[in-house]
Each structure stands twice: as structure tokens, then as C-alpha cells.
Amino acid sequence: MTRVALTTLGCKVNQYESAEIIEDLKKRGFTIVPFDSEADIYIVNTCTVTGKTDCQSRQLLRRAHRKNPSAAIVATGCYAQIAPDKLTSLPGIKMVVGTEAKKEIPRMISNIAKNGQKVIVSDMAFMELLSPTPVDQFPGHTRAFLKVQDGCDSFCSYCIVPYARGRSRSLPEDAVISQIKKFVASGYREIVLTGIHLGLYGHDLVPKTGLIKLLRRIENLGIIDRLRISSIEPMEITDEIIAHLRDSKVVCRHLHIPLQSGDDGILTSMKRNYTSRQFRDVIEKICAAIPEIALGMDVMVGFPGEGEKEFTNTRDFIESIPLAYLHVFPYSIRPGTVAAEIPGQVQEAIKKERARDLRTLGREKRIAFNSRFIGKRLSVLIENRKDRETGLFKGFSDNYIPFLIKDGDQSLANCIVDIVSYGASKEKLLGKKVIHA
């Protein structure tokens, strides 16, 4: 049987699409093996959000060739969509497949070694439909990701994603519900709704709908224990969404919100559609309604024109708002974007220093947020993998606090358990199961 190894970089949408590929491969009789083992075919689902992910994608493709020089290698995903010419020259590459044709890889690779090198990259500007995907399993994951939206209409000045993913497209509500039922039948207790621009969900459907209507329908059906929302833009967090999160018995108290910068001049240059004051107002409104909510944020350092004053504004802003964790990204020039032509590019050494500073602040914020819940009872979904460092079972609370479970055992895996925290270990809480009388 043909051995196939697949690895994924980037976002949860990519992870969902990789799960789709793996499931189809299994149905067609391929044997799935770990990426670091010898395989007949290697597939790398690439990311191009930064120059670093471009480099990581190339490194993984080269690593596959070194592992088995006679293997056929497939490059797919966003980097393959944007820069196929940079991948065709790498050793062992037999196929470069863009974003739209990704789901056809299991069908196409049957004759991969016989037909020479193929490049299958279509123009994403003309993609209008988002088709349902028959995914039942996420190997190695306790929670399932469900792609309900793809593409982006924002065209922020630094971002290549709209060119790699196309315009915003949504999965019809009935298809979303059907997919949730499949995941539940496979034993999943928590589903993460994902998308490239999730707040635009339903705007392209006929009749037009929205994310809040989808959340309400899922809640009313009572078909899943936990529902988590992935990244959502600040100005798309409406009063209705906040009220639903406050009152919901299903949707987790957790939002991931891209900030990108705390300086208004930089936000304008980035073509973001809010000011720091508007962002703060949204955060304050959320926290007033849901005090225990975990708010994660993305921030970019070293955007063109970011001097010490602008960076200090961003740092001070982040320090002043109640966030649970921070994802920090140094700005990376993406050819073809507006920001690539903006003067005042920041030196790499300065970007690294600023990123290090904000990551330290992010760790402090995470520890401070977690410490609020020591001694409190939280609902935790226990994962089926142990923590590498401690050997303890681990899990996440509904408000996204990572837990290490004392006296946990395999019987708790994939269970939602009441846990009381009795201390902390770095950026995680230590907890024990509540014994009910």
C-alpha cells in the first residue's frame, strides 16, 4: 500500500483542510504515516502569512526529500497558491497544488510519479462557492475544527491572504449543522468554528445571514457540548454576539481578536477599520458583560513607519487592556501588497527586539489572567495526550486556560470535567478533579 505523510503549517483552516485530505486518502486505500518517517508520497500544506512561514514550508519540503529521495512530493496551500514558481525548483517536487484544488489531491496523486511535474493553481478571484467537506476525524486532536467560511474581503495593506484564499465565501447553515452532527457522532465534545474572516459568515449567502444567527441555531438544536469561536475582527463583535456569549450554555467564554497595533497612525497605514479607542471600547464592553472571558490578541511589530513612539503606544495599549494571551508577529514584507511599497521599513534586529519585549509582556498577562482562577472550579475538556514536560494529563477550560491534571488517568480523556485549580506551573494551572458527593 502506498505510504503518504502529510504535515500542516498555519491556521486552523489549513488544519481542517488537511484533515479532509487525510480522510479521503484513507478511503482511497493509502496508508497514512508520520511525516518524519519514510513515505512514498509527502504532502506539505503550506502557509504564506509571513516570510518565516514561507521559509518553514521550503524547509519541510526539503526535509521530505532528504528522508526519501525517491519519494514524490506535493506542495499545496497558500504558499503554493502565491508562489508556485519558487516551489517547482525544489528537489523531488512532483506537484504544486493551489488553494482551490487542494481537496482534489487524493484523487490526483494515484498517478503522481507517472506524469512528470504538475502545477495546478487557479485564479482565486473567481471562486464564489464554499463546498461542504466530508471530514469525520481530526487525528491527534480532542477538539474538531469546522471551516464555515473562507476568503477575505478586507485587503489590509500587509496581508497576502485575500490573494491566496479569494473573496469571502460561506458554508450554508444546513451544511454546517450536518457537519457538526458528523463530528458529534465521531465522539467530539467541542467544535471550533473557523474561517479566514469569520465575522463575514453568511454575508454572501442567499438569503443573507450572519454569525449570530448560526450560533443561535446551533445552540437551539442542542447538538454539541461546546462551541468555540476562532479569530474574529473587533468591529464585527456586535452587542448581539456579546449577549449570546454571556448567556450561552454552549459557546465558550473565549474570543481571539486581531489588534495588530495600538498606534492609530499605524492602524491607518495598515488599512484596519478601527482606532485604538474603538478597539478599547469593544474590549471594555465584552469584559463588562463577561468578566471571566479569555481574550487573546494578535499584534504585529515592525510595520513600516513604526518608530519608538509608535511601538511604545502599542506596548502601553496592550499593557492597559485585560487580555489573557498574546500572539506576536514581526512584520514580513509580502510582495504584491501595499505595505511592501511603504517607506520606513524597520530593521530586522529591531523587529526581533520588539517581538521579544511583547512576548514577555504576553507571558506576564497570561500568568496574571490564570492566577485569577486559582481555587475556582472550571469546566475542562481533558485531552487524550499527556503534557511532555510533566507527564500529567492536560486540558483546556472553556475560557481557554491550559490545565495540568493531578491524578488524571486515561478514563478522563475526551471528558468535560469539573476541575479546581490549586496552583500554577509557568503559564498553566494545576488542577484536580472535583469529587461530587
N, C-alpha and C positions, 0 to 999 in steps of 0.2 A: 504494500500500500504506500502511496506517495506521502512523504512526511512534509508537513507545512509548518513553519514557525512564523508567528506574527508578533510585532511589537508596535506600541502606540505612543506618540508624543502629543502633548497639547491638552485640549479641553475635554469636558465630559461629552460633548457632541461627538468628538473623534472616538472616544471610548465606546459610545453607543454604536457607531458605525462599524468599529472593529468587531464588536460582539455579533453584529449582523453578518459580517463576513465569515467569522468563525463558525457560526451556526450553519450557514449554507455550505461551507466546506465539509463539515461533518456529515451533513445529509447526502453529499455527493461522494462520500466514501474516503475522503482524505483523512490522514492521521495528523492530529494537532500535537506538536511537540514544543517544549520551551524554546525561547528564542536563542538562549545560549547553548543549545545542543545542536548536533549535526542534523541538518534537514536537506530535503531535495529542493524545496522552494522556500524562500524567505520573503515576507511581506513587511514593509515598513510604512506605517500610516503616519505621514509626516505632519509637521506644523511649521508655520512661517510667521508667527506673530512677532518674533524678534530675530535678529541676526544670530543669536545664540541657538535658537531652535533650528534654524537653517543648518548651522554647523553640527548640532547633535544629530540631525537627520542624516547628513552625509556620513558622519562617524558610524552610525548604526548600519548603514548600507555597506560601508567598507568592512565593518566587523563581520557581517554576514558572509562576505566574500572570503575573508580570511578563514572563517570557520569551515567553510566548504567551497573551495574554488570552483568546483564543478556545478554548484547549485545555481538555479535560476532565481534572480532577484527582482522583486516588484516594488517600485516606489509609487506610493499613492498619497492622497491627502492634499492639504493646502499648498505645501511647498512644491509638490508635483504639478499642481494646477498653475502656479505662478511662474515657475522657472524650470520647465521640463528639460530645456537645453543644458542646464547645469547638472542634471542627473543622468542623462543618456551617456555621458562620457565616463561615468564611474564603472569600475570593473564589475562584471557579472550582471549588469542591469539588462534584463530582457524585456521589461515592460514598465512604462511610465503611465500611470492612470490618474486622470484629474478627478475633481470632486464629484461630479455628477455620475461618472461611470464606475465609481468605486464599488458600488454594490454588485456590479457585473463581474468582478474579479474571479469569484469561484467558478463561474461558467467559462471564463476566458482562459484560465490557466491550464486546462486539460492538455492543450497543445502548445504550451508556452515554449518548450525547447525546440519545437519543430519549425516555427515560423519567423525566426530572426527577431530583431528588436522592434517593439511596437510602442508608439506614443499615441495615447487616446486621451486627448484634452479638448473639451468643448468650451464654447463661449458661455460663461455663467450668466451673462447679462440677459439671456433669453430664457432662463429657467423660470417657470411660472408655477409649477406644481410640486408639492411635497408628498411623496407616496408613503403609505404605511410600510413598515418593515417587520418581518416575522421573527422577532427576537424573543426567545423564552428564557435564556440564561445569560448571566454575566459571570463566567468562571472566575473564582477568586474574590468575588465581591459579595458582601452581605446585603447591600442595597442595590437596586436596579436603577439605571438611568433611562429616561424616556425622552427622546427627541421629539418635541411637539412643534418646534419652529426652527427654521434655518435661514441663513442670509441676513443682510443688514442694509438699511436704507440711510444710515446716518452719515457715512463718509467723513469721519473725524480725520483731521489733517495728517495724523501719524499712522493711520491704520490701513493695512492691505487687505483685511478680511473681506470687505464687500466685493473686491475683485476676485478673491478666491472662492467665495461662497455664493455670490449673486445677491439678488434682491430678496427681501423678506418673504418667506413662504410658510404657511401654517398647515399642520395636520388637522383635518376635520375632527370635531368633538367626538363623533361616534367612533372614529378610528383610535382616538386617544383612550376612550373608555374600553374598547376591545383589547388594546394592548395592556392596559392596567390589569384587566381580568386574566390575561395570559401570565403576567408576572406573578399575580397572586396564586394562580394555580400551580406555579412552579415553586411556591413557598416563600416568596419575598414579602417582608413585613413593611419595608419602606421603599418608596419610589421617589426619585429626584427628577422633577420636570426640568428639562434642559432646552437651551436654544442659544443661538448666536445673539439674538436681540429679543429676549423672551417677552419683554413688555409690549412688543408689537404683535403678540399672538392674536390671531383671528381677524386682524385688520384687512387681510387680503381675501378672506373667505366670503362667500355669498350664501346666506345673508351674513353681513359683518357681525363679528362677535368680539370677545375680549378675554383677557386672562382671568378677570374676576368671575365672569360667567362660567368659565371652565372649572375654576376652583370650587365654586358653589355646587356645580353639578356633581363633581366627584364626591364632595362632602355629603351631599344629599343621598347619593347612592349607597354610601357606607361600605365601599368595596375594598378599602385599603386601611391599614392601621396608621400609617404615617405617610405624609406627603411633604416633600421638601422642595422649595423653590431655589433654583440656581441663580446666577447673576442677573440682576435687574437694574435698569437705569434709574437714577434718583427721581427724575421728573415723571416717571411712569409708575411711581408708588403712590397710588391715589388714596383718598380717605376711605374709599370702599375696601381696598386691599388691606389697609391697616386695620380697619374694623373687623374684617374677616379673620386676619391672623390673630387678633385679640380674642375673638370668640370661638375660634375653630377648635374642635376636638381631634382634628386630623393634621392640619398644616403645622409644621414645626415652627417654633419661635426662633427663626434664623433667616437673615437676609444677607446676601453678598452684593454690595453696591459699589460700582466703579466711581472713585473720586477723581483719580488721575493727577490733580493738582489742587492745592489750596490757595493758589495765587490767581486773581481774576484776570490779569493780563495773559498769563499762560493759558488759562482756560479758554479765553477768547481765541488765542492763536491755535489752540488745539481744535477749535470749532466744536467745543462742548456747548450744550444748550442751557447752561445754568451758571450762576455765580456762586461763590463760596457762601454767601449769605443764604441763598436759596437752598443750597445743599444742607447747611446747618439747620434751617427751618424744617426740612424733611426729617432729619435725624431726630431733632427735638420732639417732633410730632409723634414719631414712631415710639420713642422711648417713654414719652408721657403715657401712651396707650398701653405699651407692653414693656414694663420696666426690666423684665428678665430676658429680653430678646438679645441674641448674639448678632452683632453687626460686623461683618467682615468687609474690607475695602481693598481696592486696587489703587496703587499710586505709582506714578511714573516720575523718575528723576532724570535730570539732564536733558530735558526737552530744549530745542533751540531757543535761545534767549533767556534761559533760566540762569540768572546770576545768583550771587549770595543772598540778595534781598528776596528774590522770588522763592528760593529754596527755604529760607527762614520763614517766610509766610506760610509755606506748605507745612513745614515741621511744626510751627506753632499751632496751626489749624488742627493738625492731627492730634497733637497733644491735648487740645482743648475739647475734643469730642469723645463721646463714650463708645469706643469700638472694642470688639473682642479680639480681633486679629487683623493683620495687615499683610497684603501681598505686594512686594516692591519689585518694580521692573525698571532697569535702566533703559532710557530711550534708545531705540535702534533704528537707524536710517533704513527705510523701506523704499527702494526705487519705484517711482511711479506715484508716490504720494506727495501731497502739497508740502508737508513738513520737510521733505528731503531737500527742498529748494530754499528753505527759510535760513537767513544768515544767523550767525551766532551759535554755531554748533559747539557743544560742550565737550571738553577733553574727556577721554575715557577714564583717566585716573580720577578726575573729579566726580564723574558718574559713580564709580565704584565706591568712593569715599562717602558720597551722599546716600547711596543704597545701603551701605553698611550701617550708617547712622540711623536710618529709618527702620531697618530690620531690628536693630537693638531696641528702638522705641516700640516696635510692634511686639517684640517678646515681652517687654515690660507691661504693655497693655493687655496681652493675653494672660499673663500671670495675675494681674490685678483683677481682671474680669473673673477668672476662675475662682480666685480667693473669696469672692462674694458668696460662693455656693458651698464652701466648706461647712459641714454639719447639716446641710439641707438634703432633702430627698428629691431625686430627679429620676425621670424615666430614661433608661439607657438601653439601646439596641446593642446586644453583645455580638461581636464579630466572631467568625469561625477561625481566626488566626490569632496567635499569641504575639505579644509585644517582643520584638527581637532583643531588646536591651534587658528587660526584667523577666521575661518568660511568663508574665501574667496575661490572663485574658484581657482583652480591651474592647472598648465600645465607645459610642458617642451618645450623649444626651440629646434630647430634642432640640435644645438650644446650643448644640454643636460644641459641647465641652468634651474633650477626649478623656476617657476614664481608663484606669488600670484596676482590675477587679481582684480583690483579695479572696482567696479560697474559691475562685471560679473553677468550673470544670466544663468539659465538652457538652454536657447536657444543657448548658445555658446558651450555647451558640445559636444565633438567629432568634433569640428570645428577647422580648422587651421586658426589662426587669426594673423594679424599684431599687435604686442604689442610694446609699447615704455616703457622702464623702467624709473621710476622717483626716485628710491631709493632702499634700501636694508633692509631686515629683517633677521638677522642672516645669514644663508647660502643660502637664497633665494632672488630673486629680486622682487620688487614691480612694477607692470606694469598696464597700461591702454590701452584699445583698441584704435587703430588709426582710427579716423573718416575720411573716404575718401570723398573728395569733389565731 
